[in-house]
Amino acid sequence: QLGCDFWDGIGSGFPEWRAVHERRVSSADLRSEFISTHGLVLHAFGLLGNALVRDRGDVDWGTVGVRLGELDWRRNNSQLWEGRALQAGRVQKGYQNVQLTTNVLKEHLGLTLSDEEQALEKAFESGRRR
């Protein structure tokens, strides 16, 4: 039940997912413009969900989904996603990419990053300034 509640709630913040489900838009078209349907982001959603359950227990997944939907998930939002979810504009699913994407989600929801996550952010920001 938790899994169903989680994905239903997350999906409530992404009306474009429903558009694909209803075949009003193709998944290929959606994936070409947004990163929110790529495995990297779905993995990050799972890590975020795990952190929320561990830290808070009872979670309003619909509110979480709506809050996540507030982010600009467009591929061309290089200010946010380049070096995290994207490398030279291409979606990457390495460990660091997943974790850096999860960090954005956690920070957007006001969650505290672990020491490891903070260290990864520091290294990312340091590399960005070079």
Disulfide bonds with the S-S distance in Angstrom:
none
